[in-house]
């Protein structure tokens, strides 16, 4: 599948939710979509899934616009924090409906997941706990095996063991049935190992889109004598600094060469890794 987002903007009256968003996805990988509250994540995903129309710009999937395009929309599964309070059907009925409209739906796998998450197939879904309803969304998303599968904070309400089960099933099924999976999340430190690619939104704009492994080589924490640390990092992008007495630690977002690493050692400075969570927090922090 080829997904192209070109100069996409979305306005709600005078408020700009998305501004000239542009990226392309070609590979069946897991994409982590990160952003603070109000960054535009759900707005972007709802446009990708044809739940709403953009103010300007375009989206094409395999060269076609997905909006009101039944053939393309069948290839996209958008799972989100859905409210099932008025849903009188049970799981069996809901899965049958999904099987009817999803050409790649695997009923046997869906039933396996229902048993894994210990969901009552006869009970009306509106009587499920929030965590159980979230598990149902996970089951629909995984079993649909749509070429583009989107999970927008679908884990809300799930306890830690259930989330862990979701992550393991996600990785296993992605290995067996590769597709484009987009995970929107705030649980960055818990889910970062799932990501092949990272897309970061801030104030409605893409500020980063990069392969996870290469991204993590660009972040580092430099610790040591404050004056020497300042000297070392002066030409690099600094994203956070802390100082205690004469010792200073500075997080940088710049790839270090072998020469840089040698210079740091000569200065007696320590180079440590930083996490995706730290990168996310400091790259999207509010300016004072």
DADA-V634931 format. One record per residue. RES is the residue in one letter. PHI is phi in whole degrees, -180 to 180 (999 if undefined). Layout:
RES;PHI  RES;PHI
This chain:
X;999  X;-118  X;-116  X;-122  X;-110  X;-128  X;50  X;-81  X;-133  X;-141  X;-118  X;-112  X;64  X;-89  X;-95  X;-98  X;-85  X;-135  X;-136  X;50  X;-73  X;-144  X;-165  X;-138  X;-123  X;-123  X;-98  X;-76  X;-133  X;-101  X;-109  X;-90  X;-102  X;-117  X;178  X;-69  X;-57  X;83  X;-73  X;112  X;-61  X;-66  X;-60  X;-63  X;-67  X;-68  X;-74  X;-58  X;-89  X;66  X;-78  X;-147  X;-106  X;-72  X;-71  X;-155  X;87  X;-148  X;-129  X;-129  X;-123  X;52  X;83  X;-117  X;-74  X;-80  X;-66  X;56  X;-113  X;-60  X;-64  X;-74  X;-63  X;-65  X;-91  X;-122  X;-115  X;-116  X;-109  X;-142  X;-75  X;-82  X;-94  X;-102  X;-63  X;-107  X;-87  X;-90  X;-72  X;-96  X;-60  X;-57  X;-68  X;-65  X;-68  X;-64  X;-63  X;-66  X;-63  X;-67  X;-106  X;-112  X;-63  X;-102  X;-63  X;-110  X;-63  X;-63  X;-67  X;-60  X;-65  X;-60  X;-69  X;-58  X;-69  X;-62  X;-89  X;56  X;-97  X;-78  X;-76  X;-97  X;-75  X;-58  X;-62  X;-64  X;-92  X;-72  X;-69  X;-60  X;-63  X;-68  X;-65  X;-65  X;-61  X;-61  X;-61  X;-60  X;-62  X;-61  X;-65  X;-71  X;-73  X;-66  X;50  X;-68  X;-56  X;-123  X;-116  X;-117  X;-114  X;-100  X;47  X;-72  X;-81  X;-56  X;93  X;-78  X;-78  X;-58  X;-62  X;-69  X;-63  X;-62  X;-63  X;-58  X;-61  X;-66  X;-66  X;-60  X;-65  X;-65  X;-73  X;-66  X;-67  X;-83  X;-137  X;-60  X;-155  X;-81  X;-119  X;-112  X;-112  X;-95  X;-155  X;-104  X;-86  X;-63  X;-67  X;-85  X;-113  X;-60  X;-69  X;-80  X;-82  X;-92  X;-132  X;-125  X;-118  X;-117  X;-106  X;-145  X;53  X;82  X;-127  X;-76  X;-108  X;-163  X;-148  X;-156  X;-58  X;-58  X;-64  X;-69  X;-61  X;-70  X;-78  X;-91  X;-106  X;-156  X;-113  X;-104  X;-128  X;161  X;-56  X;-55  X;-65  X;-71  X;-63  X;-59  X;-64  X;-70  X;-95  X;-59  X;-99  X;-114  X;-74  X;-99  X;-115  X;-168  X;-141  X;-137  X;-140  X;-132  X;64  X;-92  X;-99  X;-131  X;-125  X;-124  X;-89  X;-121  X;-121  X;-150  X;-73  X;-93  X;-83  X;-61  X;-65  X;-60  X;-65  X;-65  X;-63  X;-63  X;-62  X;-63  X;-84  X;76  X;-95  X;-100  X;-109  X;-124  X;-77  X;-125  X;-93  X;-62  X;-58  X;-65  X;-58  X;-60  X;-60  X;-87  X;-76  X;-114  X;-68  X;-73  X;-75  X;-70
